[in-house]
Amino acid sequence: MPPKESVRVEEFVNYFDYGYEAPKKNDEHPIRIYTEMANSPYNSKYKLVKIGLKTREFLAEKRPASNLVFLIDVSGSMSDANKLPLVKEAMKMMVRKMDKKETISIVVYAGASGLVLPATSADNVTEIFDSLNKLSAGGSTNGGAGIELAYKVAKENFIQEGNNRVILVTDGDFNVGTTSQGSLVDVIKEKAKDNIYLTVLGVGMGNYKDSTLEKLSAYGNGNYAYIDSLSEAKKVLIEDRFKTLHAMAKDVKIQVEFNPQNVEAYRLIGYENRKMANQDFNNDKKDAGDMGAGHTVTAFYEVVPKGVSINLPGVDKLKYQKAEITEAKGKNTDELLTVKIRYKDPKGDASKLVEQAVNKEDRAFEKASSDFKFASAVAGFAMILREDDKINDINMSQLIEIAKENKGEDPNGHREEFIENMSIAQKIARKVR
C-alpha cells in the first residue's frame, strides 16, 4: 500500500473523464462550469457536491503550430527501465502522432547540459529517433543548467501565435548546481515571462521529487503528470496530448462561497497543497494552474446542511463562523453555494470572471448520474488509502461495487484497470490485518 501522505485524492479523481461538454467556439468564455449534488455516500446526513470545469477543444487539424523543447534528465538515477528507457519509447509513440506543424528540439542534462537535437520538423522521424536512440544515463543532475539551455533554445525558435513549450522529463533528483526548490522556482518564474509554457513529466519510482516538480510546473505556466509505464505514457502524450501540450487558459483559480443560511459546515476533499488565501483569488499576480485544450478539473465538497449536528473541530473552519449571518443576495434562500472561476487568456495578463450559483437539492445518492457515482467511489477509495477519519458510512467493498456498477463506457480501459487496483488494495489490506 502507498504511504498515506503520498495519496492525493484530487489526482485520483482527475485521472478520469466524466463526460463534461466543452464550451462552444462562440461561447463567451473558454471554460464551462458543471455541478451535481446528491446525498453523500460517506456520511448519510451530509450532501456531496461535484464541481467540474472543462475548457474549449479544437480540431487537430486547426491546432496552432508548436515549438516543443524536450529537456531530458540523463543522469545516473535515470538508468532504470521505467525511467530513461521508458521516456525514449514514450517519445517515439508521440512523434509518430505528430506532423510538420510541430518542431522538436532535445536538450539533455546530467552534470552538464547540451543540445542533442536542434529544432527539427516532427515529420522527420528518422532523425528524431536516431537522437533518442543515442541517449544514455550517467552522472549527477544539474537541473538548473538544463533549464537555462532549454528555454534559450525555445526562445530562439519562438513561434508567434504558436504553442511554445519546454517539456521537462525527470525523476526530480536535482543534486548539483541549482538544487533547492526555491532557486529552481525562481529560474522558472523568470523564464515564464517570455510566454514559453512548461510541462513537467515525472518518471519512475523511488526518489521522484513530486513537490518540486509540481511547483516548477505551477510557476512555469504549465502542468505536470507522472509516467511509470507505456500505458500511462500513452494516456498523457497521445490520448491527452492536446490537454498536456496546448494551453487554453492560464492561472485558473476556483473559489466556492457557501450560503450560511443553508450550510452548517463544509470541506473540500483533497487539494491540500493547492489551497490559496481568499484574497489571492482576485490577485492577478498570484500564479495558479493552467488548463489545456479539452482539459477537465473535478473537485468534491462535502456539505453539512443547516441544522445538522456536527463536531466543528473535526471539519475545516467555517468562513462565516464568527461573522454575523446576512441574507443571501437577492434573498434567494435556495442557493447553497456560488462557484467562481478566474482565468487569463494564454497570452493575457488580466483575469476574467465566470460564476454560477447552485441551489440546494435533496437527491438520493442512487439517483445521481453514473459519472457522479463512479467519481465518488474513486474519491472514497483515495480517502481510505489516506486513512481519512471523516469517511464513516461506507467501506472498501461498497466502493468497489459502486465503481463496478457505474463503470459506464470505458474505451481505453482506465476504469476497469482502476477497479482491479481497488480489489488488489482490498486484498493487501486484509493480509496486513
LINBELRA-V111610 format. One record per residue. N is the residue number from 0. PSI is psi in whole degrees, 0 to 359 (none if undefined). D_CENTER is the distance of its C-alpha to the mean C-alpha in Angstrom with 1 decimal. Layout:
[[N & PSI & D_CENTER] [N & PSI & D_CENTER]]
//
This chain:
[[0 & 144 & 22.4] [1 & 154 & 19.5] [2 & 135 & 20.3] [3 & 327 & 19.2] [4 & 346 & 17.7] [5 & 351 & 15.2] [6 & 124 & 13.8] [7 & 112 & 10.7] [8 & 318 & 11.2] [9 & 329 & 8.0] [10 & 324 & 6.5] [11 & 309 & 9.8] [12 & 317 & 9.7] [13 & 2 & 6.6] [14 & 335 & 8.1] [15 & 156 & 10.9] [16 & 137 & 12.2] [17 & 21 & 14.5] [18 & 23 & 16.7] [19 & 141 & 16.1] [20 & 134 & 18.5] [21 & 152 & 17.4] [22 & 148 & 19.4] [23 & 164 & 22.7] [24 & 324 & 23.8] [25 & 6 & 26.3] [26 & 151 & 24.1] [27 & 321 & 24.2] [28 & 150 & 20.5] [29 & 3 & 17.7] [30 & 136 & 15.5] [31 & 142 & 16.8] [32 & 136 & 16.6] [33 & 140 & 17.3] [34 & 151 & 18.6] [35 & 146 & 20.5] [36 & 144 & 22.5] [37 & 172 & 24.6] [38 & 143 & 26.3] [39 & 132 & 24.2] [40 & 344 & 24.7] [41 & 328 & 24.1] [42 & 112 & 26.8] [43 & 336 & 29.4] [44 & 357 & 30.4] [45 & 171 & 27.0] [46 & 150 & 24.8] [47 & 125 & 21.2] [48 & 125 & 19.3] [49 & 126 & 16.3] [50 & 125 & 14.7] [51 & 147 & 12.7] [52 & 145 & 11.9] [53 & 139 & 12.4] [54 & 165 & 13.4] [55 & 145 & 16.6] [56 & 166 & 17.1] [57 & 156 & 19.8] [58 & 144 & 22.2] [59 & 320 & 21.9] [60 & 346 & 25.4] [61 & 10 & 24.7] [62 & 151 & 21.7] [63 & 158 & 22.5] [64 & 149 & 23.9] [65 & 138 & 21.6] [66 & 100 & 22.5] [67 & 124 & 20.3] [68 & 112 & 21.1] [69 & 123 & 20.0] [70 & 104 & 20.4] [71 & 126 & 21.1] [72 & 119 & 22.1] [73 & 27 & 25.4] [74 & 172 & 26.5] [75 & 327 & 28.3] [76 & 350 & 25.4] [77 & 10 & 23.8] [78 & 341 & 26.8] [79 & 155 & 25.6] [80 & 329 & 25.3] [81 & 21 & 21.5] [82 & 254 & 20.9] [83 & 315 & 22.9] [84 & 322 & 24.7] [85 & 319 & 21.5] [86 & 316 & 20.1] [87 & 316 & 23.3] [88 & 321 & 23.3] [89 & 318 & 19.7] [90 & 324 & 20.6] [91 & 319 & 23.8] [92 & 316 & 22.1] [93 & 316 & 20.0] [94 & 324 & 23.2] [95 & 338 & 25.1] [96 & 359 & 23.0] [97 & 173 & 23.5] [98 & 197 & 26.6] [99 & 354 & 28.5] [100 & 348 & 26.0] [101 & 139 & 23.9] [102 & 142 & 25.4] [103 & 132 & 24.2] [104 & 151 & 25.2] [105 & 121 & 24.7] [106 & 137 & 25.1] [107 & 157 & 25.4] [108 & 144 & 25.9] [109 & 245 & 27.5] [110 & 328 & 30.4] [111 & 171 & 30.7] [112 & 159 & 28.8] [113 & 159 & 30.0] [114 & 113 & 29.5] [115 & 322 & 29.8] [116 & 114 & 29.3] [117 & 169 & 30.0] [118 & 120 & 28.4] [119 & 135 & 29.3] [120 & 137 & 28.9] [121 & 345 & 26.6] [122 & 357 & 29.5] [123 & 69 & 31.4] [124 & 318 & 30.0] [125 & 314 & 32.8] [126 & 319 & 32.5] [127 & 315 & 28.7] [128 & 320 & 29.3] [129 & 319 & 32.2] [130 & 319 & 30.2] [131 & 319 & 27.5] [132 & 336 & 30.4] [133 & 349 & 31.9] [134 & 136 & 29.0] [135 & 157 & 29.7] [136 & 142 & 28.5] [137 & 143 & 30.6] [138 & 183 & 31.1] [139 & 183 & 29.1] [140 & 102 & 25.9] [141 & 80 & 26.3] [142 & 323 & 22.8] [143 & 316 & 24.0] [144 & 321 & 26.6] [145 & 319 & 24.4] [146 & 316 & 22.0] [147 & 313 & 25.1] [148 & 319 & 26.4] [149 & 316 & 23.3] [150 & 327 & 23.0] [151 & 315 & 26.8] [152 & 318 & 26.6] [153 & 319 & 23.9] [154 & 322 & 26.1] [155 & 333 & 29.2] [156 & 22 & 27.8] [157 & 134 & 26.1] [158 & 114 & 26.1] [159 & 136 & 26.9] [160 & 17 & 25.0] [161 & 187 & 22.9] [162 & 106 & 19.5] [163 & 122 & 19.9] [164 & 139 & 17.3] [165 & 134 & 17.5] [166 & 103 & 15.5] [167 & 124 & 15.9] [168 & 115 & 16.4] [169 & 163 & 17.5] [170 & 4 & 17.8] [171 & 10 & 17.6] [172 & 70 & 21.3] [173 & 116 & 22.6] [174 & 359 & 26.2] [175 & 167 & 28.5] [176 & 222 & 28.6] [177 & 103 & 26.0] [178 & 333 & 24.4] [179 & 149 & 23.4] [180 & 316 & 19.9] [181 & 317 & 21.5] [182 & 319 & 23.4] [183 & 320 & 20.6] [184 & 319 & 18.5] [185 & 318 & 21.8] [186 & 313 & 22.2] [187 & 317 & 18.7] [188 & 320 & 19.3] [189 & 318 & 22.6] [190 & 330 & 21.6] [191 & 340 & 19.0] [192 & 344 & 22.0] [193 & 14 & 23.1] [194 & 35 & 20.4] [195 & 120 & 19.1] [196 & 166 & 15.3] [197 & 128 & 13.5] [198 & 133 & 11.2] [199 & 125 & 11.2] [200 & 113 & 11.8] [201 & 136 & 12.9] [202 & 156 & 15.7] [203 & 187 & 18.2] [204 & 193 & 18.8] [205 & 253 & 21.0] [206 & 29 & 20.7] [207 & 115 & 17.0] [208 & 81 & 16.3] [209 & 315 & 12.7] [210 & 322 & 13.2] [211 & 314 & 14.8] [212 & 321 & 12.3] [213 & 318 & 9.5] [214 & 319 & 12.2] [215 & 316 & 13.4] [216 & 321 & 10.4] [217 & 316 & 10.3] [218 & 349 & 14.1] [219 & 21 & 14.3] [220 & 59 & 12.9] [221 & 208 & 10.0] [222 & 170 & 6.8] [223 & 155 & 6.8] [224 & 162 & 7.2] [225 & 131 & 10.1] [226 & 125 & 13.2] [227 & 8 & 16.3] [228 & 165 & 18.2] [229 & 327 & 19.2] [230 & 322 & 17.8] [231 & 321 & 14.2] [232 & 320 & 15.1] [233 & 318 & 16.4] [234 & 312 & 13.3] [235 & 317 & 11.1] [236 & 347 & 14.1] [237 & 298 & 16.3] [238 & 316 & 15.0] [239 & 27 & 11.7] [240 & 315 & 13.6] [241 & 326 & 13.8] [242 & 322 & 10.2] [243 & 322 & 9.6] [244 & 353 & 12.9] [245 & 112 & 14.1] [246 & 136 & 13.0] [247 & 331 & 14.2] [248 & 143 & 13.6] [249 & 163 & 13.0] [250 & 53 & 13.0] [251 & 125 & 11.7] [252 & 143 & 13.0] [253 & 132 & 13.7] [254 & 131 & 17.0] [255 & 124 & 18.8] [256 & 129 & 22.5] [257 & 141 & 24.5] [258 & 114 & 28.2] [259 & 345 & 30.4] [260 & 335 & 33.0] [261 & 354 & 30.9] [262 & 124 & 28.5] [263 & 319 & 29.8] [264 & 167 & 26.6] [265 & 163 & 22.8] [266 & 142 & 19.8] [267 & 130 & 16.1] [268 & 114 & 14.8] [269 & 195 & 12.2] [270 & 30 & 10.3] [271 & 325 & 13.4] [272 & 16 & 12.4] [273 & 9 & 10.7] [274 & 148 & 13.9] [275 & 158 & 16.1] [276 & 148 & 19.8] [277 & 319 & 21.1] [278 & 341 & 23.0] [279 & 346 & 20.0] [280 & 320 & 18.8] [281 & 1 & 21.7] [282 & 104 & 21.7] [283 & 352 & 20.7] [284 & 351 & 21.0] [285 & 120 & 18.1] [286 & 150 & 15.0] [287 & 184 & 11.6] [288 & 157 & 8.2] [289 & 158 & 8.9] [290 & 131 & 8.5] [291 & 181 & 10.2] [292 & 125 & 13.1] [293 & 15 & 12.8] [294 & 142 & 9.1] [295 & 149 & 8.6] [296 & 135 & 7.2] [297 & 138 & 9.5] [298 & 146 & 11.2] [299 & 137 & 14.6] [300 & 134 & 17.5] [301 & 127 & 20.6] [302 & 133 & 23.6] [303 & 114 & 27.2] [304 & 155 & 29.6] [305 & 133 & 32.5] [306 & 347 & 35.3] [307 & 130 & 33.6] [308 & 138 & 34.5] [309 & 146 & 31.8] [310 & 96 & 32.1] [311 & 325 & 30.1] [312 & 342 & 29.8] [313 & 3 & 27.5] [314 & 155 & 25.0] [315 & 138 & 23.1] [316 & 136 & 25.8] [317 & 140 & 26.5] [318 & 326 & 26.2] [319 & 9 & 29.6] [320 & 321 & 31.3] [321 & 359 & 33.9] [322 & 155 & 34.1] [323 & 130 & 36.7] [324 & 127 & 35.3] [325 & 163 & 35.9] [326 & 145 & 36.0] [327 & 153 & 32.9] [328 & 131 & 33.2] [329 & 9 & 35.7] [330 & 31 & 36.7] [331 & 92 & 34.2] [332 & 357 & 34.3] [333 & 344 & 32.2] [334 & 129 & 29.0] [335 & 319 & 26.7] [336 & 167 & 23.9] [337 & 129 & 22.6] [338 & 128 & 19.0] [339 & 136 & 18.8] [340 & 134 & 16.3] [341 & 138 & 16.9] [342 & 162 & 15.7] [343 & 147 & 17.5] [344 & 153 & 18.5] [345 & 327 & 17.3] [346 & 14 & 20.7] [347 & 164 & 21.5] [348 & 342 & 22.1] [349 & 135 & 22.8] [350 & 158 & 20.3] [351 & 150 & 21.0] [352 & 135 & 21.0] [353 & 134 & 20.3] [354 & 154 & 21.4] [355 & 127 & 22.3] [356 & 150 & 24.5] [357 & 124 & 24.3] [358 & 154 & 27.6] [359 & 153 & 28.3] [360 & 139 & 28.9] [361 & 97 & 30.6] [362 & 132 & 29.3] [363 & 147 & 29.5] [364 & 323 & 26.5] [365 & 338 & 28.3] [366 & 355 & 28.5] [367 & 165 & 24.7] [368 & 159 & 23.0] [369 & 320 & 22.3] [370 & 321 & 18.5] [371 & 314 & 18.7] [372 & 320 & 20.6] [373 & 315 & 18.5] [374 & 323 & 15.3] [375 & 328 & 17.6] [376 & 320 & 18.8] [377 & 312 & 15.4] [378 & 318 & 14.8] [379 & 319 & 18.4] [380 & 314 & 18.3] [381 & 322 & 15.6] [382 & 322 & 17.8] [383 & 319 & 20.8] [384 & 327 & 19.4] [385 & 357 & 18.8] [386 & 45 & 22.4] [387 & 124 & 21.5] [388 & 5 & 25.0] [389 & 7 & 24.1] [390 & 108 & 23.8] [391 & 326 & 27.5] [392 & 21 & 28.5] [393 & 151 & 26.8] [394 & 179 & 26.8] [395 & 317 & 25.1] [396 & 318 & 27.6] [397 & 321 & 27.1] [398 & 320 & 23.3] [399 & 318 & 24.0] [400 & 319 & 26.5] [401 & 316 & 24.2] [402 & 317 & 21.6] [403 & 315 & 24.5] [404 & 341 & 26.1] [405 & 27 & 23.1] [406 & 323 & 21.6] [407 & 202 & 22.6] [408 & 135 & 22.2] [409 & 66 & 20.4] [410 & 330 & 21.1] [411 & 2 & 19.1] [412 & 11 & 20.0] [413 & 321 & 16.5] [414 & 319 & 17.7] [415 & 317 & 21.0] [416 & 321 & 19.7] [417 & 317 & 17.7] [418 & 320 & 20.9] [419 & 319 & 22.8] [420 & 325 & 20.6] [421 & 316 & 21.3] [422 & 320 & 25.0] [423 & 316 & 25.0] [424 & 321 & 23.5] [425 & 318 & 26.1] [426 & 319 & 28.9] [427 & 317 & 27.9] [428 & 321 & 27.8] [429 & 321 & 31.3] [430 & 322 & 32.7] [431 & 322 & 31.5] [432 & none & 33.4]]
//
